[in-house]
């Protein structure tokens, strides 16, 4: 049975309670894990606070060396970790290998920054004194991670935090804790000191992290309603909060776009991980001249997305993670159909005995989806794509921005002027121009509007795990 990790030790819940982690493709039990609570978070926070002085006082170059060694050890275990991720989450084994690889690479990327962040020297009006601006780690930080990309989204929080000298209490999603535990175990085996990263499990541990007085910052990836609750719960403690929340990313395709490349990127951007991604193309606006040829290309690509158990080599799209999530997507699709949308491809569930016990769903493409339908006004967290016609860029930008969300966005065009307008006018934290939706480590990632605030990735993420301190030297 899997266990929590507190101060480097394998730990059961203080209550002794456990629960089952099940495979979304088969319904079978993958493992039992502890169901922790406030007492376990308190133990983990105290372990992190105990580890913080020695970890934060390490020379940055020494911290970087430790993290690189730990990341390399973890990366050697990608083939061992990936099947665990597929079994608990449902994604294909290829997608799991990519994600496990990204976890280790993210630790290494931020390790490179550990000894390269410098303060500032400031000339002051009084010539007898001078100023410095230094950056110190915050202390103990909390990370609350969802089930759709449990390793990627954990690394987004853990990597900059520990590279900057902080210690972490990490809560994976209750339904996908196993691969995360494997990754943290590998880091510890590779030399990460005990207590620097602690892992607690169970639904009630999330709120306990947000309200624990020793945890000075909380980073969450989750739904917008959950983000609002976390922000409210953290407010009495004046905690720093980073919220990466839901999205309904628009993509605009103009008549002059390279439609072959656009179709390839849009297909990946909508159907990767069975469409279960905050950062995914969820509303497609296509200019009239490109509409039919692009739709034809998208349908041809969707036909190749064979649903199935992620462990099987011929599977191109795993199941939905939960039955609840599948039912939600099906209801959103049905609402669009009731309001006049038409099915261009897919819909429904795959048939056959191999699909009976899993949360399988077919990739779906709809046209003529009304702006008032749930597929447009809400986030669709599954493999269903609404494709809408637009007359020109003006209409595309207006409809793209007519959303409470502002996470990602993209445009396909050969016009520099159109691309420039999209970059300036799309209300989102990220805009791709003629490019696949990849969130690069080098660039800050985060949303606007109800998609949250604060940044992950890039120098900005590292900075947000530090406190700035101003110093005035008057001589010694």
C-alpha positions, -999 to +999 in steps of 0.1 A: +000+000+000+013+035-009+020+059+019+024+096+025+059+111+027+067+132+057+102+142+066+115+116+042+096+088+060+067+067+047+037+076+068+001+064+073-027+088+081-030+097+118-066+085+117-056+052+101-082+058+074-075+047+038-093+048+004-090+031-030-074+045-062-092+031-092-082+027-129-106+048-150-102+024-180-112-008-161-127+003-127-101-020-110-084-010-077-048+002-084-039+007-048-050+018-014-036+050+001-039+069+034-068+094+038-050+122+057-064+152+075-054+182+096-030+162+119-011+149+089-008+184+073+005+197+107+031+170+108+042+178+072+043+215+078+064+211+109+088+188+090+091+214+063+097+241+088+124+220+105+141+214+071+139+250+060+168+266+079+195+242+065+180+240+030+176+278+027+211+285+040+228+263+015+250+281-011+228+284-042+254+265-062+252+236-038+214+236-039+216+235-077+240+205-076+217+186-052+186+193-074+204+182-106+215+150-091+180+143-077+163+151-111+187+128-129+179+100-106+142+106-111+145+108-149+161+074-149+128+060-136+105+075-162+097+040-177+088+028-142+067+058-133+047+062-165+026+030-162+016+040-127+003+073-140-016+056-168-032+032-144-044+059-120-052+087-145-062+069-177-040+088-202-020+068-229+014+054-219+030+078-244+013+108-227+024+095-193+061+091-204+060+127-217+046+139-185+070+120-162+099+133-183+086+168-180+086+165-142+123+158-140+132+183-167+113+210-148+132+203-116+165+205-136+154+237-153+148+256-121+179+240-106+198+260-132+183+292-119+192+285-082+226+302-084+219+327-112+194+350-095+211+382-083+200+412-063+203+448-071+227+476-062+209+510-059+226+544-057+209+565-030+207+603-028+228+603+003+263+596-011+274+582+023+250+552+020+240+527-007+211+503-012+208+466-020+177+446-029+180+410-020+157+380-024+151+355+003+129+323+002+094+326+017+097+296+040+071+267+039+049+267+008+019+246-001+010+230-034-024+217-043-025+198-076-054+184-097-058+150-115-054+159-152-017+165-152-006+155-117+031+154-124+034+184-147+014+206-124+032+194-092+065+202-108+053+237-118+050+244-081+076+223-064+105+231-088+107+269-084+098+266-047+127+243-037+152+259-062+146+292-044+152+276-010+117+270+002+103+237+016+070+223+004+038+205+016+024+189-016-011+176-019-018+156-051-054+150-062-070+122-042-076+102-074-040+105-088-015+103-059+006+073-069+029+086-097+035+118-077+047+097-048+070+078-071+085+110-084+091+125-049+105+092-037+129+092-066+141+128-058+147+118-022+166+086-033+186+109-056+197+131-027+169+156-020+171+162+018+144+149+040+116+173+048+122+196+018+092+181+000+065+164+020+034+147+004+001+144+021-030+126+008-067+128+012-094+153+003-095+171+036-057+179+035-063+207+009-081+231+032-057+222+060-028+234+038-046+266+030-053+274+067-021+261+084-002+291+099+032+278+091+025+276+053+031+311+040+022+306+003-003+284-015-002+275-052-033+259-066-043+245-100-080+238-101-114+251-111-124+287-108-150+280-080-123+261-060-098+289-066-123+314-051-127+292-020-089+289-016-085+327-019-111+333+007-097+307+031-062+321+027-073+358+032-074+358+070-038+346+071-027+371+044-010+343+025+005+347-009-016+328-034-011+317-070-042+305-088-040+287-121-077+281-128-101+271-155-100+282-191-120+282-223-092+290-247-103+304-281-085+297-314-090+320-344-083+306-379-083+331-408-086+324-445-049+329-451-038+303-425-017+272-433-046+248-427-026+216-426-005+229-397-035+245-381-054+213-381-025+194-366-021+218-338-058+222-331-063+184-329-035+180-304-046+211-286-081+198-281-078+160-278-045+155-260-051+138-226-087+132-237-093+169-237-088+172-200-066+202-198-070+238-185-048+250-213-065+235-244-084+248-275-120+248-264-136+273-288-127+274-325-136+304-346-129+299-383-133+325-411-158+315-438-133+307-466-113+283-444-142+267-426-150+237-447-114+227-456-103+230-420-133+211-407-125+183-432-089+181-419-100+181-383-125+152-389-098+132-406-075+136-376-103+128-352-110+095-370-075+083-360-081+089-323-090+054-312-103+054-276-090+026-254-071+015-223-040+037-221-018+007-216-025-007-251-002+004-279-029+011-304-048+034-281-047+071-292-070+085-265-076+072-230-108+074-210-122+103-191-108+103-156-142+100-138-177+090-147-188+124-133-166+143-157-178+122-186-214+129-177-207+167-175-191+167-210-220+147-224-245+171-209-227+201-224-227+185-259-264+176-256-272+212-246-254+224-278-274+199-299-306+209-283-299+246-292-292+237-329-256+225-332-248+198-356-224+168-353-196+169-377-179+139-362-182+115-332-205+119-303-216+093-278-195+065-264-175+038-282-192+004-284-178-030-275-172-051-244-137-036-239-154-002-232-181-013-207-161-008-174-143+024-183-152+061-186-147+061-224-161+087-248-157+094-285-139+125-297-166+149-309-167+179-333-197+201-335-206+230-359-231+258-357-228+259-319-247+289-305-229+315-284-254+309-256-248+272-253-229+256-224-200+246-247-193+282-253-201+298-219-185+271-197-153+252-197-155+219-216-131+196-199-132+167-224-127+158-260-155+179-276-148+208-299-173+235-310-164+250-344-180+284-352-179+305-384-167+341-383-168+368-410-135+385-401-109+391-374-130+417-357-158+392-351-133+366-341-116+388-315-150+400-301-163+365-297-131+351-284-130+377-256-167+372-247-158+348-219-151+351-182-119+331-188-086+343-199-060+315-198-047+306-233-055+317-268-042+312-303-045+325-339-035+310-373-028+335-401-001+346-425-009+382-419+016+400-396-010+428-390-037+402-379-012+384-357-001+417-341-038+426-333-044+392-318-013+395-295-025+429-284-062+423-281-068+387-270-076+388-233-055+359-221-023+351-203-008+332-232-012+337-270+002+313-296+007+326-332+009+297-358+022+274-331+013+244-311+000+251-276+030+242-255+037+261-222+074+266-222+095+266-191+112+298-203+079+318-204+057+329-175+024+310-175-008+322-158-042+335-165-063+367-165-099+373-155-115+342-139-086+320-150-066+332-120-034+352-113+002+347-105+028+329-127+042+295-131+072+288-153+100+313-162+120+336-140+087+350-128+078+318-111+112+317-093+108+353-082+073+346-068+088+321-044+110+348-029+105+379-007+122+411-018+141+428+010+156+463+008+189+470+026+206+503+033+243+503+041+257+533+059+292+520+064+308+497+090 
